[in-house]
Amino acid sequence: MAGDSSDRVVDDPQLDPGWQKRAALRFVLTIGIVSLFADMTYEGSRSITGQYLAILGATGTVVGIVAGLGELLGYGLRLVSGRLADRTGDYWPITLFGYFIQMLAVPALALAGNWQVAAALIIVERIGKATRNPPRDVMLSHATEVIGRGWGFGVHEALDQTGALIGPLIAAWVLYARGQYQAAFEVLLVPAFLTLTLIVVARLVYPRPQDLAATPPDIAARGLPKVFWLYLAGAALVAAGFADFSLIAFHFQKSSVVPAAWVPVFYSIAMGVSGLGSLIFGRLYDRFGLAVLIPLTLAAALFAPLAFFGGFVLALIGIALWGLGMGVHESIMSAAVAGMVPSQRRASAYGLFTGGYGVSWFLGSVVLGVLYDISLPALVIFSVLIQLAAVPVFAVVGRRFAATPASEKY
């Protein structure tokens, strides 16, 4: 009987750990390719919206408020979609709805005749991302459990940022060839269409990504651990001091430090640094844990003086450090959340985490936008100091989480 049972296990490919890892990796790569085209679309757009708003007559304060409000809704509404995903247990409908809203908003910017309409579409795009991210990240967290969360989220982020690298280059090429911002938004309709096609295909091929997880959900777990809330506090400090690229691009436009056609190229370079860093630091996270956040936060905080005070070369270095910070926020921070909370509360945790992050980014963006119109040195000091304040918080979180037995983390 034992021999027969063993034969049946071997003959069932879904009970083979090797099959599970391969299926999980294929899912991560599939969603990564979706993200590649999605980022090509909306990051191509975001690389020129700061200048676009300036040309349409917006002020620095308006740009700061629009960028901050977009991030507030883009992160804050994840609390709603995360809780809805946890309550229904059905991640795909919410994910699909969010992708469709986001991808349709970007090419519509070509039709904006004033900064008010453009600002509304920028915010709608962020709402679409808010809707689809928590359920999508939960699906990724199930798959990355068997291949390493740091590595899995790092691979996804690398593909994501590859699209974020290409999109701004497309926008820069269109601006160089045509000199029209509207034409750049029209071209971005192509990757938007590919994104929507591929996400529908992913839904058909992987209807239940949660089945890829190595362990069943802990149905007895309740609430979120204290270390999660402390970690959220540290991330909120980082977000408050992290300027949105729209404000940086606005500064480049007003100061003429960086030629207009080079601004999306700078953004593309930042996305390339972000993607490469995600792969490297994802591996380091799997090996060393949250300790890797400390040197990365210190390095990323230096973007502000370089980007806002420097000439062309120093501004480029500052943007590269800004991209490094973005890669850390999107990959390592997401991977860490998945390891802190039980799987059946994961969508809500992602919603809470990114919601708090977004509120802090909004408040910080408003402050940075106002400070830009008043005093550039004050802006830089505020940005650097508030990000550095997160370092001791991350140090405490890393020690507490590493010292907590696995059975007590939830």
N, C-alpha and C positions, 0 to 999 in steps of 0.2 A: 504493500500500500504506500509506504514511504517513497519507494522508487517511482510509482505512478504519479504521486503528488508532485515530486520534484520535476518530472518530465513536463507536467502541465504548466508549472511555473516558468520553465525555460521556454516553452512553446508560446507563451503569451508575451509579446513584445512590450506591452505596456507595464509589465512587472519587471522589466529589465532596467536597472538603473542607468545603463548606457543609453537606452532608448529615451528615457526621461530627460537626460541631459541634452541629448541631440534635439528633442522636440522643444525643450525650453529655449535653447540657443536659437533655433529657427524662429520661434515666436519673437524673441528679443530683436533679432535681425529684421524681421518683418515690420514690427512697429518702429524700429529704427529707420527703415527706409521710408515709411510713412512720414515720420518726423523730419527726415531729410527734405522731402518736398514741401512739407508744411513750413519748415523754417526758411526754406528758399523763398517762400511766398511772403510770410509776415516779417521776417527779418530783413528781406530786401526792402520791404515797405518802411520798416522802422529806421533803416539807415538813412532815409531821406525825409521823414516826416518833420523833423526839427527844422530843417531848411525850408520845407514846404510851408509850414505854419508861419515862419518868418516872412516869406515872400507874400503870403496871403494877408499879412498885416498884424500878426500876433506879437505880443510883447514877451519879455523874458518871464514875467510873472505868469502870464497865460500859459506859456509852454510848460512851466514847472507844474502848474495846477492840472493841466490836461494830462501830462505824463504821470503825475502822482495819482490823479483820480482814475486813470486807466489801470494803473497798477493796483490801486485800492480795490476796484471792482474785479480786476483780473486775478487777484489773490483772495480777496474777502469773500466773493461769491463761491469759492471752492468749498467753503464751509457748508453751504447749502447742497451743492452737488455731491460732496463727500458723504454727508449724512443720508441723502436720498439713495446713494449707491449702497451704503451699508444696510439701509432699511429694506430695500428691494432685493439686494443680492444679485441684481442684474446690471452688469457694468456697461454692456455694449450700447444700449439705446441712448444713455446719457452721453457716452463718448462720441457716438455718431452725430448727435444733435449739435454738440459743441464744435466739432470739426466743420460742419456745414455752415454754421453761423460765422465762424472765424474766417473761413476761406472765401466766403462771398463778400465780406466787408472790405477786403484789401483792394481788389480791382475796382470796387465802387468808388474808391478815393479819386479815380480819374475824373469822376463827374462832379467833384466838390468845387463849387464856385467861390467859396469864402472859407475863412478859418473856422467858423462855427460848424459848418457841415463836415469839414475835414476832422475837426475835433470829435464830433459825434461818432464818426465812422472809426476813428482810432480807438475810442472807448468801446464800441461794439466788438471790435476785433479782440480786445482784451477780455470781454465778457465771454466770447466763444471759447477762448483758451481756458478761462476759469471753469467753464462747464465741463470740459472734457478731460482736464488733467487729473483730478483725484481718482476717478474710476480707471483711467488708463494706467496711472502709476501703481494702483493696487494690482492690476493684471500683470504688470511688469514685476512687481515684488514677488508674486507667486512663482513666476518663471525664474527669477534670479536667485531664489532660495537654493536651487540645486546647482547653480554654476558660480555662485559667489556674488553677493549683492553689490559690492564695490565694483567688481569687474563687469557685471551685467548692466548696471546703471551707467558705468563708464562707457561701455560699447554703445549703448543707446545714445548717450550724450555725444559721443564722437560722431556718430552718423547724423544726429540732430544738428551739431555744429558744422558739419560739412555742408549741409544745406544752408546754414546761416552764413557760411563763408561765401558760397556761390551766389546767393541771392543779392547781397550788396554789390557784388561784382557785376551782376546783370544790370542792376540799377545804375551803376557808374557808367557802364558801357552805353546804355540808352541815353543817359544825360550827355555823355561825350558826343554821341552820334547825332542825337536829335535836339538836345538842349531843352527838353520838355519833361517836367515831372509827371504830367498826365500820361505820357507815352510809357514811362517806366511802370506805372501802376497797371496799365493795360497789358503789358508783357507778362506781368506776374499772374495773369489769369491762367497761363499754361501750367505752371507747377501747382496752382490751386486745384485745377481739374484733376491732375494726376494724384494729388493727395486724397481727394474724395473718392476716386476710383479705387485706390489701393486700400483705404480703410474699410471700404465695403467688402473687398476681397478678403481682408484679414478677418473680418467678422464671420464670413462664411467658412473659412478654413479652420479657425480657432474659436468655436462658439463658447467654450468653457476653459479659459486659461487658468482658472483656479485649480483645475485638476492636475496642473503641472507641478504644484507644490509638493515638496518631499514629505511634509508632515501635515496632518489634519488640523483644522482650527481648534484652538483651546476654548471650547464652549463655556467653560467655567470662569473664564477671565472676565473681570468687570473693571470699567474705568480705565484711566490712563495713568501710568506711573509718574511719580514726582519728578524723576529725572527728565521726562519728556517736557514738562512745563519749564524747567530750568533751561533746557536746551532751546526751547522756543524763545525764551527771554534773550539768550545770546544771539540767536539769529535775527531777532527784531532789532537789536542794536546795530548789527551789520547792515541790515536793510535801510535803516534810517539815515546812514551816512553814505549810502551807495547811490551816486547820482545816476539818473536815467540817461541813456545815450542821447535822447532828444535834447536835453539841456546842454550836454557837451557839444553836440552838433550845432546847436544854437550859438554857443560861444565861438566855435570855429567860424560860423557864418558872419557874426558881428565883428570879430577881431581880425578876420582875414589871415589868421595864423596858418590855416589849412585851406587850400583852394577848394572850391565847391565840389569839383569832380573827384577830389581825393577823399572827401568825407566818407562816402560809402566804402571806399577801399580800406580806410582805417577800420571801419566797422567789420569788414570782412576779415582783416588781419586779427582783430580781437576774437572773432568767432573761431578762427583757425587755432589760436592759442588755447581757447576754451576747450575745443574738441580734443586736441592732443593732450592737454592737461588732464582731462577727464579719464582718459585711458591710463595714464601713468599713476595719477593719484587714486583712481579706483582700485588698482592693484595694491597700492600702499595702504589704503583704508582696510582692505581685507586682511592685511598682515598686521598693521599696527593700531587699527581702530581710530577713534576720534582724535587722537593726539596729532594727526596730520593736519587738522583744521587750524592749529595754532600758527605754524609758520606761514601757511597759506593766507590766513587773515592778515597777518603782519605785512606780507608782501603786497596783497591787493589794496591795502589802505593807502599805499603810496601813489595810487593812480591820480588822486586829486591834485596835488601840487604840480605833478608833471603835466597833466592834461590842461590845467587852467592857467599855469604860469609859464610853461615851456614854449619854445619855438617849435618848428615842424618836427625835428627829430625827437626832442623830449616829449612832445605831445604824442608821438607814435609809441614811445616806450610806455607812457602813461596809459594809452589805450590798450596796449598788450597786457598790462597788469590788470586793467579793468576787465578784459576778457578772461584772464585767469580767475578772477573773482567770480565771474558769471558761471564758469565751468564748475567751480566748487559749489556754488549755490544750487545748481541744477542737478548735480550728480551725487557728490558725497553727502550733502545734507539730506537728500531724498533717501539715499541708501540707509543712512543712520536712523531715520524715522521708522523705516520698516523693521529694523532690528530692535526697536524700543517698545513696540506695542503689539498686542495680539492681533492675529490676522483678521478676525471678524470686526475689529474696531479700526482697521487700517485706513479705510477711506475717510472716516470721520477724523482720524488723526492727521491725515494729509490735508484735509480741509481746514482743520484748526491751525495746523502749523503754517500753511501757506496763507491762511486768512490773517493771522497775526503778523506774518512777514509783510503782507500787502498793506495792512493798516500802517505799519511802521514806515514802509517805503513811501506811502502817500504823504504822511506827515513830514517825513524827511525831505521829500521832493518839493513840497510847498515851501518849507523853510529854505531849502537850497535855492529855489527859484527866486524868492524874495531877497535872499542874501546876494544873489547875483546882481540884482538891480541896485543894491545898496553898497556892498563891499565884497570884492572878489577874495581878498585875504580872509575875511570872516567866513566865507563859504568853505574855503579849503581847511581852515582850522576846525570848523564844525565837523566836516566830513571825516577827517583823519581821527580826531579824538573820539568820536562816538563809535567808530569801528574798532579802535584799539580797546575800548571799554569791554568789548565782547571776549577778548582773549582770556582774561581770568575766569570768565563764566564757562568757556569751553574747557578750560583746564579742570575745573571742578566737575563738570559733566563727565569728562573722560575718565577721571578717577573713580567717580561713583558708579558709572555704568560698568567699568571693567571689574570692579570689586563685587558687583551684585551677582549672586548665583543665577544661572539660567532659569531655575525653577521659581525665582522670586522677582524676576524682572517685570512681570505683568501684575 
